């Protein structure tokens, strides 16, 4: 497809509503609050810096100093992004003396990242 060509979606030309299917899916659809929370989660994944942080934490737990050095950013910037990721329950931390090490919160975060990478690289 050339750049100036528009992609047109096919249009359904029938006016028959499949009531049983629609009713069944209405009952299965999560409530608005849950869907809003899911949308907010995906907004957090919409920031390239946060994705970089999550990616490095997918490989190994790290402290703010190491993440900042690796990504070429200030510790303050990294701390700010980690705070957002922590509030969204995407990362967790552990203290070791004066150092704080961050890692992914759980297997769900690993799965989301892994499947996202699989999708964009296929």
FIKE-475551 format. One record per residue: x, y, z of N, C-alpha, C in turn; residue in three letters. Coordinates in Angstrom, 3 decimals, always signed. Example, Ala and Ser with C-alpha at 12.3 -4.5 7.8 and 13.67 -1.06 7.14 Angstrom:
<node n_c1="+13.190" n_c2="-5.690" n_c3="+7.800" ca_c1="+12.300" ca_c2="-4.500" ca_c3="+7.800" c_c1="+13.200" c_c2="-3.300" c_c3="+7.800" res="ALA"/>
<node n_c1="+12.850" n_c2="-2.250" n_c3="+7.080" ca_c1="+13.670" ca_c2="-1.060" ca_c3="+7.140" c_c1="+12.900" c_c2="+0.030" c_c3="+7.870" res="SER"/>
This chain:
<node n_c1="+0.848" n_c2="-1.170" n_c3="+0.000" ca_c1="+0.000" ca_c2="+0.000" ca_c3="+0.000" c_c1="+0.899" c_c2="+1.239" c_c3="+0.000" res="UNK"/>
<node n_c1="+0.617" n_c2="+2.159" n_c3="-0.880" ca_c1="+1.388" ca_c2="+3.396" ca_c3="-0.932" c_c1="+1.000" c_c2="+4.301" c_c3="+0.216" res="UNK"/>
<node n_c1="+1.913" n_c2="+5.204" n_c3="+0.570" ca_c1="+1.671" ca_c2="+6.092" ca_c3="+1.699" c_c1="+0.421" c_c2="+6.942" c_c3="+1.528" res="UNK"/>
<node n_c1="+0.131" n_c2="+7.398" n_c3="+0.319" ca_c1="-1.005" ca_c2="+8.290" ca_c3="+0.147" c_c1="-2.335" c_c2="+7.549" c_c3="+0.001" res="UNK"/>
<node n_c1="-2.288" n_c2="+6.218" n_c3="-0.097" ca_c1="-3.528" ca_c2="+5.454" ca_c3="-0.129" c_c1="-4.131" c_c2="+5.395" c_c3="+1.264" res="UNK"/>
<node n_c1="-5.454" n_c2="+5.520" n_c3="+1.302" ca_c1="-6.134" ca_c2="+5.415" ca_c3="+2.594" c_c1="-6.541" c_c2="+3.969" c_c3="+2.805" res="UNK"/>
<node n_c1="-6.411" n_c2="+3.535" n_c3="+4.041" ca_c1="-6.877" ca_c2="+2.201" ca_c3="+4.408" c_c1="-8.348" c_c2="+2.314" c_c3="+4.769" res="UNK"/>
<node n_c1="-9.176" n_c2="+1.584" n_c3="+4.040" ca_c1="-10.606" ca_c2="+1.652" ca_c3="+4.309" c_c1="-11.040" c_c2="+0.381" c_c3="+5.018" res="UNK"/>
<node n_c1="-11.771" n_c2="+0.578" n_c3="+6.089" ca_c1="-12.314" ca_c2="-0.553" ca_c3="+6.831" c_c1="-13.563" c_c2="-1.050" c_c3="+6.111" res="UNK"/>
<node n_c1="-13.751" n_c2="-2.368" n_c3="+6.062" ca_c1="-14.982" ca_c2="-2.880" ca_c3="+5.456" c_c1="-16.190" c_c2="-2.467" c_c3="+6.303" res="UNK"/>
<node n_c1="-17.280" n_c2="-2.208" n_c3="+5.653" ca_c1="-18.495" ca_c2="-1.778" ca_c3="+6.337" c_c1="-19.528" c_c2="-2.885" c_c3="+6.227" res="UNK"/>
<node n_c1="-20.134" n_c2="-3.209" n_c3="+7.364" ca_c1="-21.197" ca_c2="-4.212" ca_c3="+7.388" c_c1="-22.453" c_c2="-3.588" c_c3="+6.788" res="UNK"/>
<node n_c1="-22.998" n_c2="-4.235" n_c3="+5.788" ca_c1="-24.161" ca_c2="-3.671" ca_c3="+5.110" c_c1="-25.469" c_c2="-4.291" c_c3="+5.569" res="UNK"/>
<node n_c1="-25.408" n_c2="-5.205" n_c3="+6.513" ca_c1="-26.654" ca_c2="-5.782" ca_c3="+7.012" c_c1="-27.094" c_c2="-5.029" c_c3="+8.260" res="UNK"/>
<node n_c1="-28.337" n_c2="-5.109" n_c3="+8.586" ca_c1="-28.825" ca_c2="-4.409" ca_c3="+9.776" c_c1="-29.355" c_c2="-5.394" c_c3="+10.810" res="UNK"/>
<node n_c1="-28.936" n_c2="-6.636" n_c3="+10.693" ca_c1="-29.387" ca_c2="-7.666" ca_c3="+11.633" c_c1="-28.467" c_c2="-7.685" c_c3="+12.849" res="UNK"/>
<node n_c1="-29.031" n_c2="-7.477" n_c3="+14.034" ca_c1="-28.266" ca_c2="-7.541" ca_c3="+15.275" c_c1="-28.372" c_c2="-8.954" c_c3="+15.820" res="UNK"/>
<node n_c1="-27.252" n_c2="-9.525" n_c3="+16.181" ca_c1="-27.195" ca_c2="-10.866" ca_c3="+16.755" c_c1="-27.407" c_c2="-10.731" c_c3="+18.260" res="UNK"/>
<node n_c1="-28.670" n_c2="-10.662" n_c3="+18.660" ca_c1="-29.067" ca_c2="-10.360" ca_c3="+20.036" c_c1="-28.418" c_c2="-11.279" c_c3="+21.067" res="UNK"/>
<node n_c1="-28.405" n_c2="-12.578" n_c3="+20.811" ca_c1="-27.849" ca_c2="-13.520" ca_c3="+21.789" c_c1="-26.367" c_c2="-13.239" c_c3="+22.030" res="UNK"/>
<node n_c1="-25.643" n_c2="-12.991" n_c3="+20.960" ca_c1="-24.220" ca_c2="-12.692" ca_c3="+21.083" c_c1="-24.009" c_c2="-11.387" c_c3="+21.832" res="UNK"/>
<node n_c1="-24.749" n_c2="-10.357" n_c3="+21.460" ca_c1="-24.625" ca_c2="-9.047" ca_c3="+22.101" c_c1="-24.955" c_c2="-9.151" c_c3="+23.589" res="UNK"/>
<node n_c1="-26.029" n_c2="-9.832" n_c3="+23.932" ca_c1="-26.419" ca_c2="-9.976" ca_c3="+25.339" c_c1="-25.370" c_c2="-10.752" c_c3="+26.136" res="UNK"/>
<node n_c1="-24.844" n_c2="-11.819" n_c3="+25.545" ca_c1="-23.834" ca_c2="-12.620" ca_c3="+26.237" c_c1="-22.575" c_c2="-11.785" c_c3="+26.496" res="UNK"/>
<node n_c1="-22.168" n_c2="-11.004" n_c3="+25.516" ca_c1="-20.961" ca_c2="-10.198" ca_c3="+25.684" c_c1="-21.181" c_c2="-9.029" c_c3="+26.640" res="UNK"/>
<node n_c1="-22.388" n_c2="-8.500" n_c3="+26.698" ca_c1="-22.693" ca_c2="-7.440" ca_c3="+27.671" c_c1="-22.478" c_c2="-7.958" c_c3="+29.089" res="UNK"/>
<node n_c1="-22.875" n_c2="-9.189" n_c3="+29.328" ca_c1="-22.740" ca_c2="-9.767" ca_c3="+30.663" c_c1="-21.277" c_c2="-10.051" c_c3="+31.004" res="UNK"/>
<node n_c1="-20.458" n_c2="-10.327" n_c3="+29.995" ca_c1="-19.051" ca_c2="-10.676" ca_c3="+30.225" c_c1="-18.141" c_c2="-9.458" c_c3="+30.286" res="UNK"/>
<node n_c1="-18.603" n_c2="-8.336" n_c3="+29.758" ca_c1="-17.760" ca_c2="-7.142" ca_c3="+29.696" c_c1="-17.552" c_c2="-6.581" c_c3="+31.100" res="UNK"/>
<node n_c1="-16.293" n_c2="-6.310" n_c3="+31.463" ca_c1="-16.020" ca_c2="-5.739" ca_c3="+32.790" c_c1="-16.699" c_c2="-4.381" c_c3="+32.965" res="UNK"/>
<node n_c1="-16.871" n_c2="-3.978" n_c3="+34.212" ca_c1="-17.509" ca_c2="-2.692" ca_c3="+34.490" c_c1="-16.585" c_c2="-1.550" c_c3="+34.061" res="UNK"/>
<node n_c1="-17.162" n_c2="-0.354" n_c3="+33.942" ca_c1="-16.407" ca_c2="+0.809" ca_c3="+33.460" c_c1="-15.191" c_c2="+1.119" c_c3="+34.328" res="UNK"/>
<node n_c1="-15.328" n_c2="+0.988" n_c3="+35.629" ca_c1="-14.198" ca_c2="+1.290" ca_c3="+36.521" c_c1="-13.000" c_c2="+0.392" c_c3="+36.214" res="UNK"/>
<node n_c1="-13.257" n_c2="-0.881" n_c3="+35.992" ca_c1="-12.180" ca_c2="-1.817" ca_c3="+35.669" c_c1="-11.548" c_c2="-1.467" c_c3="+34.332" res="UNK"/>
<node n_c1="-12.359" n_c2="-1.124" n_c3="+33.354" ca_c1="-11.834" ca_c2="-0.774" ca_c3="+32.033" c_c1="-11.035" c_c2="+0.524" c_c3="+32.080" res="UNK"/>
<node n_c1="-11.453" n_c2="+1.461" n_c3="+32.915" ca_c1="-10.701" ca_c2="+2.713" ca_c3="+33.090" c_c1="-9.340" c_c2="+2.413" c_c3="+33.712" res="UNK"/>
<node n_c1="-9.320" n_c2="+1.550" n_c3="+34.712" ca_c1="-8.046" ca_c2="+1.173" ca_c3="+35.342" c_c1="-7.120" c_c2="+0.490" c_c3="+34.333" res="UNK"/>
<node n_c1="-7.688" n_c2="-0.344" n_c3="+33.460" ca_c1="-6.892" ca_c2="-1.005" ca_c3="+32.428" c_c1="-6.334" c_c2="+0.021" c_c3="+31.446" res="UNK"/>
<node n_c1="-7.148" n_c2="+0.984" n_c3="+31.054" ca_c1="-6.680" ca_c2="+2.042" ca_c3="+30.149" c_c1="-5.549" c_c2="+2.846" c_c3="+30.793" res="UNK"/>
<node n_c1="-5.672" n_c2="+3.140" n_c3="+32.087" ca_c1="-4.615" ca_c2="+3.866" ca_c3="+32.805" c_c1="-3.321" c_c2="+3.058" c_c3="+32.836" res="UNK"/>
<node n_c1="-3.445" n_c2="+1.752" n_c3="+33.016" ca_c1="-2.263" ca_c2="+0.884" ca_c3="+33.002" c_c1="-1.560" c_c2="+0.984" c_c3="+31.660" res="UNK"/>
<node n_c1="-2.319" n_c2="+0.921" n_c3="+30.575" ca_c1="-1.697" ca_c2="+0.983" ca_c3="+29.257" c_c1="-1.118" c_c2="+2.364" c_c3="+28.970" res="UNK"/>
<node n_c1="-1.660" n_c2="+3.410" n_c3="+29.568" ca_c1="-1.058" ca_c2="+4.743" ca_c3="+29.421" c_c1="+0.348" c_c2="+4.749" c_c3="+30.011" res="UNK"/>
<node n_c1="+0.522" n_c2="+4.056" n_c3="+31.118" ca_c1="+1.840" ca_c2="+3.991" ca_c3="+31.759" c_c1="+2.835" c_c2="+3.298" c_c3="+30.838" res="UNK"/>
<node n_c1="+2.381" n_c2="+2.298" n_c3="+30.108" ca_c1="+3.246" ca_c2="+1.615" ca_c3="+29.151" c_c1="+3.505" c_c2="+2.472" c_c3="+27.911" res="UNK"/>
<node n_c1="+2.811" n_c2="+3.591" n_c3="+27.784" ca_c1="+2.945" ca_c2="+4.452" ca_c3="+26.614" c_c1="+4.140" c_c2="+5.382" c_c3="+26.641" res="UNK"/>
<node n_c1="+4.948" n_c2="+5.334" n_c3="+27.678" ca_c1="+6.102" ca_c2="+6.219" ca_c3="+27.787" c_c1="+7.388" c_c2="+5.439" c_c3="+27.495" res="UNK"/>
<node n_c1="+8.172" n_c2="+5.865" n_c3="+26.494" ca_c1="+9.397" ca_c2="+5.122" ca_c3="+26.138" c_c1="+10.401" c_c2="+4.984" c_c3="+27.282" res="UNK"/>
<node n_c1="+10.526" n_c2="+5.993" n_c3="+28.119" ca_c1="+11.471" ca_c2="+5.889" ca_c3="+29.241" c_c1="+11.032" c_c2="+4.802" c_c3="+30.207" res="UNK"/>
<node n_c1="+9.744" n_c2="+4.767" n_c3="+30.507" ca_c1="+9.257" ca_c2="+3.725" ca_c3="+31.422" c_c1="+9.427" c_c2="+2.339" c_c3="+30.805" res="UNK"/>
<node n_c1="+9.214" n_c2="+2.226" n_c3="+29.494" ca_c1="+9.417" ca_c2="+0.937" ca_c3="+28.825" c_c1="+10.883" c_c2="+0.526" c_c3="+28.918" res="UNK"/>
<node n_c1="+11.805" n_c2="+1.472" n_c3="+28.734" ca_c1="+13.234" ca_c2="+1.158" ca_c3="+28.859" c_c1="+13.552" c_c2="+0.656" c_c3="+30.260" res="UNK"/>
<node n_c1="+13.003" n_c2="+1.321" n_c3="+31.258" ca_c1="+13.243" ca_c2="+0.907" ca_c3="+32.647" c_c1="+12.696" c_c2="-0.495" c_c3="+32.875" res="UNK"/>
<node n_c1="+11.474" n_c2="-0.731" n_c3="+32.442" ca_c1="+10.881" ca_c2="-2.063" ca_c3="+32.614" c_c1="+11.692" c_c2="-3.122" c_c3="+31.877" res="UNK"/>
<node n_c1="+12.169" n_c2="-2.773" n_c3="+30.686" ca_c1="+12.961" ca_c2="-3.738" ca_c3="+29.918" c_c1="+14.238" c_c2="-4.131" c_c3="+30.657" res="UNK"/>
<node n_c1="+14.966" n_c2="-3.152" n_c3="+31.197" ca_c1="+16.201" ca_c2="-3.508" ca_c3="+31.910" c_c1="+15.882" c_c2="-4.285" c_c3="+33.181" res="UNK"/>
<node n_c1="+14.753" n_c2="-3.976" n_c3="+33.816" ca_c1="+14.372" ca_c2="-4.721" ca_c3="+35.021" c_c1="+13.872" c_c2="-6.118" c_c3="+34.676" res="UNK"/>
<node n_c1="+13.463" n_c2="-6.314" n_c3="+33.444" ca_c1="+13.088" ca_c2="-7.657" ca_c3="+32.986" c_c1="+14.316" c_c2="-8.565" c_c3="+33.013" res="UNK"/>
<node n_c1="+15.472" n_c2="-7.969" n_c3="+32.766" ca_c1="+16.722" ca_c2="-8.734" ca_c3="+32.724" c_c1="+17.352" c_c2="-8.914" c_c3="+34.103" res="UNK"/>
<node n_c1="+17.266" n_c2="-7.859" n_c3="+34.954" ca_c1="+17.955" ca_c2="-7.932" ca_c3="+36.244" c_c1="+17.460" c_c2="-6.825" c_c3="+37.161" res="UNK"/>
<node n_c1="+17.409" n_c2="-7.084" n_c3="+38.465" ca_c1="+17.086" ca_c2="-6.000" ca_c3="+39.395" c_c1="+18.233" c_c2="-5.005" c_c3="+39.405" res="UNK"/>
<node n_c1="+17.894" n_c2="-3.734" n_c3="+39.621" ca_c1="+18.914" ca_c2="-2.692" ca_c3="+39.563" c_c1="+18.580" c_c2="-1.568" c_c3="+40.526" res="UNK"/>
<node n_c1="+19.609" n_c2="-0.813" n_c3="+40.915" ca_c1="+19.398" ca_c2="+0.384" ca_c3="+41.721" c_c1="+19.242" c_c2="+1.589" c_c3="+40.791" res="UNK"/>
<node n_c1="+18.746" n_c2="+2.679" n_c3="+41.341" ca_c1="+18.505" ca_c2="+3.893" ca_c3="+40.563" c_c1="+19.792" c_c2="+4.367" c_c3="+39.886" res="UNK"/>
<node n_c1="+20.902" n_c2="+4.326" n_c3="+40.603" ca_c1="+22.193" ca_c2="+4.789" ca_c3="+40.050" c_c1="+22.555" c_c2="+4.021" c_c3="+38.782" res="UNK"/>
<node n_c1="+22.391" n_c2="+2.700" n_c3="+38.831" ca_c1="+22.741" ca_c2="+1.861" ca_c3="+37.680" c_c1="+21.796" c_c2="+2.103" c_c3="+36.504" res="UNK"/>
<node n_c1="+20.498" n_c2="+2.227" n_c3="+36.804" ca_c1="+19.531" ca_c2="+2.478" ca_c3="+35.735" c_c1="+19.829" c_c2="+3.826" c_c3="+35.073" res="UNK"/>
<node n_c1="+20.108" n_c2="+4.845" n_c3="+35.881" ca_c1="+20.416" ca_c2="+6.175" ca_c3="+35.358" c_c1="+21.653" c_c2="+6.130" c_c3="+34.465" res="UNK"/>
<node n_c1="+22.687" n_c2="+5.437" n_c3="+34.913" ca_c1="+23.918" ca_c2="+5.306" ca_c3="+34.120" c_c1="+23.637" c_c2="+4.580" c_c3="+32.807" res="UNK"/>
<node n_c1="+22.914" n_c2="+3.484" n_c3="+32.889" ca_c1="+22.615" ca_c2="+2.668" ca_c3="+31.711" c_c1="+21.814" c_c2="+3.452" c_c3="+30.670" res="UNK"/>
<node n_c1="+20.836" n_c2="+4.216" n_c3="+31.122" ca_c1="+19.960" ca_c2="+4.936" ca_c3="+30.201" c_c1="+20.449" c_c2="+6.352" c_c3="+29.888" res="UNK"/>
<node n_c1="+21.534" n_c2="+6.775" n_c3="+30.530" ca_c1="+22.066" ca_c2="+8.107" ca_c3="+30.269" c_c1="+21.137" c_c2="+9.207" c_c3="+30.730" res="UNK"/>
<node n_c1="+20.531" n_c2="+9.003" n_c3="+31.887" ca_c1="+19.581" ca_c2="+9.967" ca_c3="+32.441" c_c1="+19.974" c_c2="+10.309" c_c3="+33.870" res="UNK"/>
<node n_c1="+19.333" n_c2="+11.327" n_c3="+34.416" ca_c1="+19.617" ca_c2="+11.699" ca_c3="+35.797" c_c1="+18.911" c_c2="+10.732" c_c3="+36.753" res="UNK"/>
<node n_c1="+19.493" n_c2="+10.618" n_c3="+37.949" ca_c1="+18.866" ca_c2="+9.781" ca_c3="+38.972" c_c1="+17.487" c_c2="+10.318" c_c3="+39.326" res="UNK"/>
<node n_c1="+17.336" n_c2="+11.629" n_c3="+39.321" ca_c1="+16.060" ca_c2="+12.251" ca_c3="+39.626" c_c1="+14.987" c_c2="+11.831" c_c3="+38.614" res="UNK"/>
<node n_c1="+15.345" n_c2="+11.836" n_c3="+37.338" ca_c1="+14.397" ca_c2="+11.427" ca_c3="+36.287" c_c1="+13.994" c_c2="+9.971" c_c3="+36.453" res="UNK"/>
<node n_c1="+14.973" n_c2="+9.136" n_c3="+36.720" ca_c1="+14.702" ca_c2="+7.708" ca_c3="+36.897" c_c1="+13.830" c_c2="+7.487" c_c3="+38.131" res="UNK"/>
<node n_c1="+14.149" n_c2="+8.176" n_c3="+39.218" ca_c1="+13.355" ca_c2="+8.039" ca_c3="+40.446" c_c1="+11.901" c_c2="+8.433" c_c3="+40.204" res="UNK"/>
<node n_c1="+11.702" n_c2="+9.498" n_c3="+39.448" ca_c1="+10.343" ca_c2="+9.953" ca_c3="+39.134" c_c1="+9.580" c_c2="+8.863" c_c3="+38.363" res="UNK"/>
<node n_c1="+10.237" n_c2="+8.286" n_c3="+37.362" ca_c1="+9.583" ca_c2="+7.241" ca_c3="+36.570" c_c1="+9.346" c_c2="+5.972" c_c3="+37.403" res="UNK"/>
<node n_c1="+10.282" n_c2="+5.636" n_c3="+38.249" ca_c1="+10.106" ca_c2="+4.464" ca_c3="+39.117" c_c1="+8.937" c_c2="+4.668" c_c3="+40.086" res="UNK"/>
<node n_c1="+8.756" n_c2="+5.894" n_c3="+40.552" ca_c1="+7.628" ca_c2="+6.197" ca_c3="+41.437" c_c1="+6.302" c_c2="+5.913" c_c3="+40.723" res="UNK"/>
<node n_c1="+6.207" n_c2="+6.333" n_c3="+39.470" ca_c1="+4.992" ca_c2="+6.081" ca_c3="+38.676" c_c1="+4.793" c_c2="+4.580" c_c3="+38.480" res="UNK"/>
<node n_c1="+5.865" n_c2="+3.884" n_c3="+38.164" ca_c1="+5.778" ca_c2="+2.436" ca_c3="+37.965" c_c1="+5.418" c_c2="+1.710" c_c3="+39.256" res="UNK"/>
<node n_c1="+5.931" n_c2="+2.198" n_c3="+40.378" ca_c1="+5.607" ca_c2="+1.605" ca_c3="+41.687" c_c1="+4.145" c_c2="+1.832" c_c3="+42.033" res="UNK"/>
<node n_c1="+3.649" n_c2="+3.052" n_c3="+41.800" ca_c1="+2.240" ca_c2="+3.364" ca_c3="+42.087" c_c1="+1.288" c_c2="+2.504" c_c3="+41.254" res="UNK"/>
<node n_c1="+1.747" n_c2="+2.100" n_c3="+40.067" ca_c1="+0.932" ca_c2="+1.249" ca_c3="+39.196" c_c1="+1.147" c_c2="-0.232" c_c3="+39.478" res="UNK"/>
<node n_c1="+1.910" n_c2="-0.529" n_c3="+40.517" ca_c1="+2.223" ca_c2="-1.916" ca_c3="+40.910" c_c1="+2.944" c_c2="-2.693" c_c3="+39.805" res="UNK"/>
<node n_c1="+3.780" n_c2="-1.987" n_c3="+39.039" ca_c1="+4.554" ca_c2="-2.641" ca_c3="+37.987" c_c1="+5.965" c_c2="-2.973" c_c3="+38.441" res="UNK"/>
<node n_c1="+6.470" n_c2="-2.247" n_c3="+39.433" ca_c1="+7.784" ca_c2="-2.554" ca_c3="+40.001" c_c1="+7.665" c_c2="-2.642" c_c3="+41.518" res="UNK"/>
<node n_c1="+8.635" n_c2="-3.307" n_c3="+42.108" ca_c1="+8.741" ca_c2="-3.381" ca_c3="+43.567" c_c1="+10.189" c_c2="-3.080" c_c3="+43.914" res="UNK"/>
<node n_c1="+10.464" n_c2="-2.908" n_c3="+45.192" ca_c1="+11.842" ca_c2="-2.626" ca_c3="+45.601" c_c1="+12.168" c_c2="-3.387" c_c3="+46.863" res="UNK"/>
<node n_c1="+13.477" n_c2="-3.521" n_c3="+47.079" ca_c1="+13.981" ca_c2="-4.098" ca_c3="+48.325" c_c1="+15.189" c_c2="-3.277" c_c3="+48.739" res="UNK"/>
<node n_c1="+15.346" n_c2="-3.136" n_c3="+50.040" ca_c1="+16.481" ca_c2="-2.391" ca_c3="+50.593" c_c1="+17.597" c_c2="-3.359" c_c3="+50.950" res="UNK"/>
<node n_c1="+18.805" n_c2="-2.899" n_c3="+50.687" ca_c1="+19.998" ca_c2="-3.638" ca_c3="+51.098" c_c1="+20.950" c_c2="-2.594" c_c3="+51.668" res="UNK"/>
<node n_c1="+20.858" n_c2="-2.377" n_c3="+52.982" ca_c1="+21.614" ca_c2="-1.294" ca_c3="+53.605" c_c1="+21.074" c_c2="+0.036" c_c3="+53.121" res="UNK"/>
<node n_c1="+21.948" n_c2="+0.862" n_c3="+52.529" ca_c1="+21.521" ca_c2="+2.161" ca_c3="+52.030" c_c1="+21.037" c_c2="+2.097" c_c3="+50.578" res="UNK"/>
<node n_c1="+21.249" n_c2="+0.958" n_c3="+49.935" ca_c1="+20.841" ca_c2="+0.825" ca_c3="+48.537" c_c1="+19.424" c_c2="+0.286" c_c3="+48.431" res="UNK"/>
<node n_c1="+18.748" n_c2="+0.725" n_c3="+47.374" ca_c1="+17.406" ca_c2="+0.243" ca_c3="+47.060" c_c1="+17.460" c_c2="-0.371" c_c3="+45.671" res="UNK"/>
<node n_c1="+17.049" n_c2="-1.627" n_c3="+45.573" ca_c1="+17.057" ca_c2="-2.335" ca_c3="+44.301" c_c1="+15.630" c_c2="-2.516" c_c3="+43.804" res="UNK"/>
<node n_c1="+15.427" n_c2="-2.221" n_c3="+42.526" ca_c1="+14.111" ca_c2="-2.335" ca_c3="+41.903" c_c1="+14.068" c_c2="-3.559" c_c3="+41.009" res="UNK"/>
<node n_c1="+12.868" n_c2="-4.145" n_c3="+40.931" ca_c1="+12.637" ca_c2="-5.282" ca_c3="+40.044" c_c1="+11.179" c_c2="-5.232" c_c3="+39.597" res="UNK"/>
<node n_c1="+10.847" n_c2="-6.060" n_c3="+38.615" ca_c1="+9.460" ca_c2="-6.116" ca_c3="+38.166" c_c1="+8.605" c_c2="-6.691" c_c3="+39.289" res="UNK"/>
<node n_c1="+7.391" n_c2="-6.219" n_c3="+39.386" ca_c1="+6.519" ca_c2="-6.583" ca_c3="+40.506" c_c1="+6.124" c_c2="-8.056" c_c3="+40.504" res="UNK"/>
<node n_c1="+5.861" n_c2="-8.605" n_c3="+39.322" ca_c1="+5.416" ca_c2="-9.997" ca_c3="+39.284" c_c1="+5.470" c_c2="-10.556" c_c3="+37.864" res="UNK"/>
<node n_c1="+5.031" n_c2="-11.792" n_c3="+37.741" ca_c1="+5.044" ca_c2="-12.487" ca_c3="+36.449" c_c1="+4.134" c_c2="-11.807" c_c3="+35.426" res="UNK"/>
<node n_c1="+3.059" n_c2="-11.165" n_c3="+35.878" ca_c1="+2.147" ca_c2="-10.493" ca_c3="+34.944" c_c1="+2.873" c_c2="-9.412" c_c3="+34.155" res="UNK"/>
<node n_c1="+3.706" n_c2="-8.648" n_c3="+34.822" ca_c1="+4.446" ca_c2="-7.574" ca_c3="+34.156" c_c1="+5.406" c_c2="-8.180" c_c3="+33.141" res="UNK"/>
<node n_c1="+6.072" n_c2="-9.265" n_c3="+33.521" ca_c1="+6.972" ca_c2="-9.948" ca_c3="+32.593" c_c1="+6.217" c_c2="-10.424" c_c3="+31.361" res="UNK"/>
<node n_c1="+5.045" n_c2="-10.979" n_c3="+31.576" ca_c1="+4.228" ca_c2="-11.488" ca_c3="+30.471" c_c1="+3.788" c_c2="-10.355" c_c3="+29.541" res="UNK"/>
<node n_c1="+3.315" n_c2="-9.253" n_c3="+30.115" ca_c1="+2.885" ca_c2="-8.110" ca_c3="+29.300" c_c1="+4.042" c_c2="-7.618" c_c3="+28.440" res="UNK"/>
<node n_c1="+5.217" n_c2="-7.439" n_c3="+29.041" ca_c1="+6.385" ca_c2="-6.968" ca_c3="+28.297" c_c1="+6.799" c_c2="-7.972" c_c3="+27.224" res="UNK"/>
<node n_c1="+6.901" n_c2="-9.227" n_c3="+27.597" ca_c1="+7.338" ca_c2="-10.258" ca_c3="+26.651" c_c1="+6.384" c_c2="-10.365" c_c3="+25.469" res="UNK"/>
<node n_c1="+5.089" n_c2="-10.364" n_c3="+25.743" ca_c1="+4.124" ca_c2="-10.472" ca_c3="+24.649" c_c1="+4.115" c_c2="-9.215" c_c3="+23.796" res="UNK"/>
<node n_c1="+4.312" n_c2="-8.067" n_c3="+24.424" ca_c1="+4.405" ca_c2="-6.827" ca_c3="+23.652" c_c1="+5.588" c_c2="-6.847" c_c3="+22.713" res="UNK"/>
<node n_c1="+6.741" n_c2="-7.281" n_c3="+23.204" ca_c1="+7.938" ca_c2="-7.382" ca_c3="+22.354" c_c1="+7.724" c_c2="-8.395" c_c3="+21.244" res="UNK"/>
<node n_c1="+7.117" n_c2="-9.534" n_c3="+21.573" ca_c1="+6.829" ca_c2="-10.538" ca_c3="+20.542" c_c1="+5.942" c_c2="-9.939" c_c3="+19.447" res="UNK"/>
<node n_c1="+4.957" n_c2="-9.178" n_c3="+19.861" ca_c1="+4.011" ca_c2="-8.600" ca_c3="+18.904" c_c1="+4.696" c_c2="-7.600" c_c3="+17.964" res="UNK"/>
<node n_c1="+5.509" n_c2="-6.713" n_c3="+18.518" ca_c1="+6.120" ca_c2="-5.672" ca_c3="+17.673" c_c1="+7.290" c_c2="-6.184" c_c3="+16.849" res="UNK"/>
<node n_c1="+7.832" n_c2="-7.343" n_c3="+17.192" ca_c1="+8.979" ca_c2="-7.864" ca_c3="+16.440" c_c1="+8.625" c_c2="-9.008" c_c3="+15.509" res="UNK"/>
<node n_c1="+7.351" n_c2="-9.383" n_c3="+15.412" ca_c1="+6.990" ca_c2="-10.492" ca_c3="+14.516" c_c1="+6.907" c_c2="-10.066" c_c3="+13.081" res="UNK"/>
